[in-house]
Amino acid sequence: MPRFGSINERRNQLHEVIRLSGMNLIINDTDHPLIIKVASIPAARMQVYFIDNDDYFHRKQILKADSGEFFEDNDERAIFYARGVLETVRKLRWSPDIIHCHGWFTGLVPLYVKKLFKEDPLFAHTKVVFTVYNDEFTKPLDTNFKKKVILEGIKSKDVEQLTDPTYVNLIKFAYKYSDGMIIGSPSINAEVAEFLKTCDKPVLEFQGMENYVEAYTDFYDKIFDQA
């Protein structure tokens, strides 16, 4: 999870994992320290890891300023988050069967799994599922977004769709590198909805609260069966 500033560290008992922190991620020629924090959900016997950085995640708002305008650096925040998650997985030596990405903010994770870390044995058999929500932004991301995304192993042609970094193009881009898509809201962007009707990869329609767990599990199995 991103450690947005709205998350109360004391109340939720977050603490830094020193052995995982200490790496710098370079974005747009600037170093940004990657800080990893963790908290527990005792009832679920689950640990939640948080991606943190003073430049990107300490403001109280999540994606918009109090004025309602999207933050100008949301593109870099998404890059930092995607890379930070995967670097944390590598440090933990996890080998995930499924990486399930939620919303446009995670839209670069499929690219990095399939291109940046394609030679890493931890991700050799990993499948990526992306869920699209009703989380559209109207103003395109920074015009240099495409350039910032490119790293070793990623070529300009791999990110051609990000030349015009609109919401629709980012969702289509996430689809390109995902193994399947899920519609996570009763209604989504109309152009994206029409696009998904023409897709040749598995797409799961919106599921209600009463049956989504079974539907998602069956969808995961379908993704693996097609591997």
Secondary structure, 3 states (H helix, E strand, C coil): CECCCCCCHHHHCCEECCCCCCEEEEECCEEEEEEEEEEEEHHHCEEEEEEECHHHHCCCCCCECCCCCECCCHHHHHHHHHHHHHHHHHHHCCCCCEEEEECHHHCCHHHHHHHHCCCCHHHCCCEEEEEECCCCCCCCCCCCHHHHHCCCCCCHHHHHHHHCCCHHHHHHHHHHHCCEEEECCCCCCHHHHHHHHCCCCCEECCCCCCCHHHHHHHHHHHHHHCC
